[in-house]
Amino acid sequence: MNTDEKKVISVCFVCPKAYGLFDPSVKTYYGGAEVDLYMLATELAKDPAFSVSFICADYGQPDEQVRENVRLLTGMDFRRNPVCSAWRLWRTLMKADAQFYMLETASPGVPLVYAFCRLHGRRFLYRTASQMEFDGTYRAQHPVLGRLFYRVLCKADCVFIQNHQDQEQLRRAAGAESIVMPNGQRLTEPAGQEKTFILWVGRSAKVKHPERFVELARRFPQESFVMVCRPATGDMEYEALRRQAESTPNLRFYPDVDFFELGRFFAAAKVFVNTSDAEGFPNTFIQAAAGGTAILSWRVNPDDFLTKYQCGLACGGAMERLVKGLEFLLERQRYSEIGQNGLRYVREHHDISVLAERYKEILRGLAAGKNGRDSARRGG
């Protein structure tokens, strides 16, 4: 290996369901975590000082290919038994041969990749995806894996978290230090599009409670509502939700919209509604703000940014407050000014090209032997 090659920092992202973002012709059930790592990986890959690989599940694609300067590796197969899939992943981790391995979302893969990193002297990075990973929910659902997950977070070379409120909660729950790093998106100038409907975008996961949006639409028969709802993995109630939505006259239901087409939906929305009980920092909040669209949230309001920057309203987890909030935003077209506040906010805080530079600085420090956990304790 020559001197120039030694200077290149290699990073491997492990994210099974993200392949559909690299190849939209393949339909995968990706969510915010997959979008988050896709954005970071493709942005890092623009810099020749970084070599980026990405391990995805097997959807029938080649075992290895390059897209958007990212080396894509097929590393697991959900159709096979877990032991065979884990062994295939282990071999693909060897094939990636990276200095850093990064995951997002609690799963059995987290301790597996951590074990690989420790055995082979590589650096393990983790990015939190949701409050449910450390508010007791994941540990209650998976007692053994949950304890192991907390232990991994405490020993990781660096943990990235989406907001300051979650940072403190993670410290209390697991004793793990972290670095706050907002989600990033590619930002473009929003089209000067007429705003005509109320929007919901997400997966049909129970924690997201899409049925609340259907009820909200029925409360406002004079308004047009649009719902883009992909089925969550293993959701047996999706078809019932779909029938419920399609039977609501003023609600148009889309079961699948390509991620890169969602921008026009956000740009045409008066208000974006989030009905989740818990999130980290939803990418849909960033997409809505980037489209100049006001945000109405059932509960989620990370670091109180909706109120601090006047980007929207958080309703404290009550349907009547959600109804009143929508009435307020629609009255005298308040959503227009609030949407512009969101646009200013997202440009300042969520530009992936800016955030990637912060990641690069941290990765360079870790590659030079600095301790990521010490940086986290200092608030880095």
C-alpha positions as CSV (number, residue, x, y, z in Angstrom):
1,M,0.0,0.0,0.0
2,N,1.5,3.4,-1.0
3,T,1.6,6.6,1.1
4,D,-1.5,8.1,-0.6
5,E,-3.6,5.0,0.0
6,K,-2.7,5.0,3.7
7,K,-4.2,8.5,4.0
8,V,-7.6,7.4,2.7
9,I,-10.1,6.8,5.5
10,S,-12.4,3.8,4.9
11,V,-15.9,3.7,6.3
12,C,-18.4,0.9,6.0
13,F,-22.1,1.4,6.7
14,V,-24.2,-1.7,7.6
15,C,-27.8,-1.0,6.8
16,P,-29.7,-4.0,5.4
17,K,-32.9,-2.3,4.1
18,A,-31.2,0.7,2.4
19,Y,-30.6,-0.8,-1.0
20,G,-33.8,0.7,-2.5
21,L,-32.3,4.2,-2.0
22,F,-29.4,3.3,-4.2
23,D,-31.5,1.5,-6.7
24,P,-35.1,2.8,-6.7
25,S,-36.2,0.0,-9.1
26,V,-35.9,-2.4,-6.1
27,K,-38.6,-1.8,-3.5
28,T,-37.4,-2.1,0.1
29,Y,-39.0,-1.1,3.4
30,Y,-36.6,1.6,4.3
31,G,-37.3,4.3,6.9
32,G,-35.5,7.3,8.4
33,A,-32.4,5.4,9.6
34,E,-31.8,4.1,6.1
35,V,-32.2,7.6,4.6
36,D,-29.9,9.1,7.2
37,L,-27.0,6.7,6.5
38,Y,-27.6,6.9,2.7
39,M,-27.3,10.7,2.9
40,L,-24.1,10.5,4.9
41,A,-22.5,7.7,2.9
42,T,-23.1,9.4,-0.5
43,E,-21.9,12.7,0.8
44,L,-18.7,11.3,2.3
45,A,-18.1,9.4,-1.0
46,K,-17.8,12.7,-2.9
47,D,-14.5,13.2,-1.1
48,P,-11.6,11.2,-2.5
49,A,-10.0,11.2,0.9
50,F,-12.8,8.8,2.0
51,S,-13.5,5.3,0.7
52,V,-17.1,4.3,1.4
53,S,-18.7,0.9,1.4
54,F,-22.3,0.0,2.3
55,I,-23.5,-3.5,3.2
56,C,-27.2,-4.2,2.3
57,A,-29.4,-7.2,2.4
58,D,-29.9,-9.5,-0.7
59,Y,-32.6,-8.3,-3.0
60,G,-31.3,-10.1,-6.0
61,Q,-28.6,-7.5,-6.9
62,P,-25.0,-8.3,-7.7
63,D,-22.8,-9.2,-4.8
64,E,-20.7,-6.1,-5.4
65,Q,-21.3,-2.9,-7.4
66,V,-20.6,0.8,-7.2
67,R,-23.4,3.4,-7.1
68,E,-22.9,7.1,-6.4
69,N,-19.2,6.4,-5.6
70,V,-20.3,4.0,-2.9
71,R,-19.1,0.3,-3.0
72,L,-22.3,-1.7,-2.4
73,L,-21.9,-5.2,-0.9
74,T,-24.6,-7.8,-0.4
75,G,-24.1,-9.1,3.1
76,M,-27.2,-10.9,4.4
77,D,-30.3,-12.7,3.3
78,F,-33.5,-12.3,5.2
79,R,-34.9,-15.5,3.5
80,R,-32.3,-17.7,5.2
81,N,-32.1,-18.7,8.8
82,P,-30.5,-16.2,11.2
83,V,-27.3,-18.2,11.7
84,C,-26.6,-18.4,7.9
85,S,-27.4,-14.7,7.5
86,A,-25.1,-13.7,10.4
87,W,-22.3,-15.8,8.9
88,R,-22.7,-14.2,5.5
89,L,-22.7,-10.7,7.1
90,W,-19.5,-11.6,9.0
91,R,-17.7,-12.6,5.7
92,T,-18.9,-9.4,4.1
93,L,-17.6,-7.3,6.9
94,M,-14.2,-9.0,6.2
95,K,-14.6,-8.2,2.5
96,A,-15.4,-4.5,3.2
97,D,-12.1,-4.3,5.1
98,A,-12.8,-0.8,6.5
99,Q,-11.3,1.1,9.3
100,F,-14.7,2.2,10.6
101,Y,-18.0,0.3,10.7
102,M,-21.2,2.3,11.4
103,L,-24.8,1.2,12.1
104,E,-28.1,2.9,13.0
105,T,-31.1,1.2,14.6
106,A,-30.9,-1.4,17.5
107,S,-30.9,-5.0,16.2
108,P,-29.0,-8.2,16.7
109,G,-26.6,-6.9,14.1
110,V,-25.2,-4.3,16.5
111,P,-23.4,-6.7,18.9
112,L,-22.3,-8.8,15.9
113,V,-20.6,-6.0,14.1
114,Y,-19.2,-4.7,17.4
115,A,-17.7,-8.1,18.1
116,F,-16.2,-8.2,14.6
117,C,-14.6,-4.7,15.1
118,R,-13.1,-5.7,18.5
119,L,-11.7,-9.0,17.1
120,H,-10.2,-7.4,14.1
121,G,-9.0,-4.1,15.6
122,R,-11.5,-1.9,13.7
123,R,-13.5,1.2,15.0
124,F,-17.2,0.8,15.8
125,L,-19.6,3.7,15.4
126,Y,-23.2,3.9,16.2
127,R,-26.0,6.4,15.4
128,T,-29.2,6.3,17.4
129,A,-32.4,6.1,15.4
130,S,-35.2,6.6,18.0
131,Q,-35.9,7.4,21.6
132,M,-37.3,3.9,21.9
133,E,-33.8,2.5,21.8
134,F,-33.0,3.9,25.2
135,D,-36.2,4.9,26.9
136,G,-36.7,1.3,28.1
137,T,-38.9,0.1,25.2
138,Y,-36.3,-1.9,23.4
139,R,-34.8,-3.3,26.5
140,A,-38.3,-4.4,27.7
141,Q,-39.0,-6.0,24.4
142,H,-35.6,-7.7,24.1
143,P,-34.3,-8.2,27.7
144,V,-31.0,-10.0,26.7
145,L,-30.3,-8.1,23.5
146,G,-31.3,-4.9,25.2
147,R,-28.7,-5.3,28.0
148,L,-26.1,-6.2,25.4
149,F,-27.1,-3.2,23.2
150,Y,-26.5,-0.9,26.2
151,R,-23.1,-2.4,26.8
152,V,-22.1,-1.9,23.2
153,L,-23.1,1.7,23.3
154,C,-20.9,2.2,26.4
155,K,-17.9,0.7,24.6
156,A,-18.4,2.1,21.1
157,D,-15.7,4.3,19.8
158,C,-18.2,7.0,19.1
159,V,-22.0,7.3,19.4
160,F,-23.9,9.9,17.4
161,I,-27.3,11.1,18.6
162,Q,-29.9,13.3,17.0
163,N,-30.7,15.9,19.7
164,H,-29.7,17.1,23.1
165,Q,-32.7,15.8,24.9
166,D,-32.0,12.3,23.7
167,Q,-28.3,12.7,24.6
168,E,-29.2,13.2,28.3
169,Q,-31.7,10.4,28.3
170,L,-29.1,8.0,26.8
171,R,-26.6,9.1,29.4
172,R,-29.1,8.3,32.2
173,A,-30.3,5.0,30.7
174,A,-27.1,3.4,29.5
175,G,-24.3,5.6,30.9
176,A,-23.1,6.1,27.4
177,E,-21.6,9.4,26.1
178,S,-22.6,10.7,22.7
179,I,-22.1,13.5,20.2
180,V,-25.1,15.4,19.0
181,M,-25.3,15.3,15.2
182,P,-28.5,16.4,13.4
183,N,-29.9,14.4,10.5
184,G,-28.8,15.8,7.1
185,Q,-30.6,16.2,3.8
186,R,-29.6,17.4,0.4
187,L,-31.1,20.9,0.2
188,T,-32.4,22.6,-2.9
189,E,-34.5,25.6,-3.5
190,P,-38.2,24.7,-3.1
191,A,-40.4,25.0,-6.1
192,G,-42.8,27.9,-6.0
193,Q,-45.7,25.5,-5.9
194,E,-49.3,26.1,-4.8
195,K,-50.0,24.5,-1.4
196,T,-53.2,22.5,-1.6
197,F,-53.4,19.7,1.0
198,I,-52.5,18.3,4.4
199,L,-49.8,15.6,4.3
200,W,-48.6,12.5,6.2
201,V,-45.6,10.5,5.1
202,G,-44.1,7.4,6.8
203,R,-44.3,3.7,7.4
204,S,-47.2,1.9,8.9
205,A,-45.3,1.1,12.1
206,K,-47.5,1.0,15.2
207,V,-45.4,3.7,17.0
208,K,-46.2,6.1,14.1
209,H,-50.0,5.6,14.5
210,P,-51.1,6.5,10.9
211,E,-54.7,5.8,11.9
212,R,-54.7,9.1,13.8
213,F,-54.1,11.0,10.5
214,V,-57.2,9.2,9.0
215,E,-59.2,10.4,11.9
216,L,-57.9,13.9,11.5
217,A,-58.9,13.9,7.8
218,R,-62.4,13.0,8.8
219,R,-62.6,16.0,11.2
220,F,-61.8,18.3,8.3
221,P,-64.0,17.2,5.3
222,Q,-63.6,20.6,3.6
223,E,-59.8,20.1,3.3
224,S,-57.8,17.8,1.1
225,F,-55.5,15.2,2.7
226,V,-52.7,13.1,1.2
227,M,-51.2,10.0,2.9
228,V,-48.0,8.4,1.7
229,C,-47.7,5.2,3.8
230,R,-45.4,2.3,3.0
231,P,-46.1,-1.0,4.8
232,A,-43.8,-1.6,7.8
233,T,-42.0,-4.9,7.9
234,G,-44.4,-7.6,9.1
235,D,-47.4,-5.3,9.5
236,M,-50.5,-7.6,9.3
237,E,-52.9,-4.6,9.7
238,Y,-51.7,-2.6,6.7
239,E,-54.5,-3.6,4.3
240,A,-57.1,-2.6,7.0
241,L,-55.4,0.8,7.3
242,R,-55.4,1.2,3.6
243,R,-59.1,0.4,3.3
244,Q,-59.9,2.8,6.1
245,A,-57.9,5.6,4.4
246,E,-59.4,4.9,0.9
247,S,-62.9,5.0,2.3
248,T,-62.3,8.6,3.5
249,P,-63.6,10.8,0.7
250,N,-61.2,13.7,1.2
251,L,-58.1,11.6,1.7
252,R,-55.9,10.3,-1.1
253,F,-53.8,7.3,-0.2
254,Y,-50.4,6.4,-1.8
255,P,-49.0,3.0,-0.8
256,D,-45.6,3.8,-2.3
257,V,-43.8,6.9,-3.6
258,D,-40.1,6.9,-4.6
259,F,-38.1,8.7,-1.9
260,F,-36.7,11.1,-4.5
261,E,-40.2,12.0,-5.6
262,L,-41.4,13.0,-2.1
263,G,-40.0,16.5,-2.4
264,R,-42.9,17.6,-4.7
265,F,-45.4,16.3,-2.1
266,F,-43.8,18.3,0.7
267,A,-43.6,21.4,-1.5
268,A,-47.3,21.2,-2.3
269,A,-48.4,20.6,1.3
270,K,-49.9,23.4,3.6
271,V,-49.1,21.3,6.7
272,F,-47.2,18.2,7.4
273,V,-48.6,16.1,10.2
274,N,-46.6,13.7,12.3
275,T,-48.6,11.3,14.5
276,S,-45.8,9.3,16.2
277,D,-45.5,8.6,19.9
278,A,-41.7,8.7,19.7
279,E,-39.0,9.4,17.2
280,G,-35.4,10.6,17.2
281,F,-35.4,13.6,14.8
282,P,-37.7,12.6,11.9
283,N,-36.3,13.1,8.5
284,T,-39.8,14.0,7.4
285,F,-39.5,17.1,9.6
286,I,-36.5,18.1,7.6
287,Q,-38.1,17.3,4.3
288,A,-41.2,19.4,5.3
289,A,-39.2,22.4,6.4
290,A,-37.1,22.2,3.3
291,G,-40.3,22.4,1.3
292,G,-41.4,25.5,3.3
293,T,-44.2,23.5,4.9
294,A,-45.5,24.0,8.5
295,I,-45.2,21.0,10.9
296,L,-48.0,19.7,13.1
297,S,-46.8,17.1,15.6
298,W,-48.8,14.8,17.8
299,R,-46.0,14.7,20.4
300,V,-42.5,14.7,18.9
301,N,-40.6,17.9,19.3
302,P,-36.9,17.2,19.7
303,D,-35.0,19.9,21.6
304,D,-38.3,21.9,21.3
305,F,-37.2,23.1,17.9
306,L,-40.8,23.5,16.6
307,T,-41.5,26.1,19.2
308,K,-38.0,27.6,19.5
309,Y,-37.8,28.3,15.7
310,Q,-41.5,28.7,15.2
311,C,-41.6,25.9,12.6
312,G,-44.8,24.3,13.8
313,L,-46.8,23.0,16.7
314,A,-46.5,20.1,19.1
315,C,-49.7,18.9,20.6
316,G,-48.7,16.9,23.7
317,G,-50.3,13.7,22.5
318,A,-53.9,14.6,22.4
319,M,-56.3,14.4,19.4
320,E,-58.3,17.5,20.3
321,R,-55.1,19.5,20.5
322,L,-54.1,18.1,17.1
323,V,-57.4,19.3,15.7
324,K,-57.1,22.7,17.3
325,G,-53.5,23.0,16.0
326,L,-54.5,22.3,12.5
327,E,-57.4,24.8,12.7
328,F,-54.8,27.4,14.0
329,L,-52.4,26.8,11.1
330,L,-55.1,26.9,8.5
331,E,-56.7,30.1,9.8
332,R,-55.6,33.1,7.9
333,Q,-53.0,30.8,6.2
334,R,-50.7,30.9,9.1
335,Y,-49.0,27.8,7.7
336,S,-47.3,30.0,5.1
337,E,-45.3,32.2,7.5
338,I,-44.5,29.2,9.8
339,G,-43.4,27.2,6.8
340,Q,-40.9,29.9,5.8
341,N,-39.5,29.8,9.4
342,G,-38.9,26.1,8.9
343,L,-37.1,26.7,5.6
344,R,-34.7,29.1,7.4
345,Y,-34.2,26.7,10.2
346,V,-33.4,23.7,8.0
347,R,-30.9,25.6,5.9
348,E,-29.0,26.5,9.0
349,H,-29.0,23.1,10.8
350,H,-29.5,20.2,8.4
351,D,-27.5,20.7,5.2
352,I,-25.8,17.3,4.7
353,S,-22.8,18.9,3.0
354,V,-22.1,20.9,6.1
355,L,-22.7,18.0,8.5
356,A,-20.5,15.7,6.5
357,E,-17.6,18.0,7.2
358,R,-18.2,17.6,11.0
359,Y,-18.2,13.8,10.6
360,K,-15.0,13.9,8.6
361,E,-13.3,15.9,11.4
362,I,-14.3,13.3,13.9
363,L,-13.3,10.4,11.7
364,R,-9.9,11.9,11.1
365,G,-9.5,12.4,14.9
366,L,-10.4,8.8,15.6
367,A,-8.1,7.6,12.8
368,A,-5.3,9.6,14.4
369,G,-5.9,7.8,17.7
370,K,-8.1,10.2,19.5
371,N,-10.8,8.9,21.8
372,G,-14.3,9.6,20.5
373,R,-15.8,9.0,24.0
374,D,-13.6,11.8,25.4
375,S,-14.8,14.1,22.7
376,A,-18.4,13.2,23.6
377,R,-17.8,14.0,27.3
378,R,-16.4,17.4,26.2
379,G,-19.6,18.0,24.2
380,G,-17.9,17.5,20.9
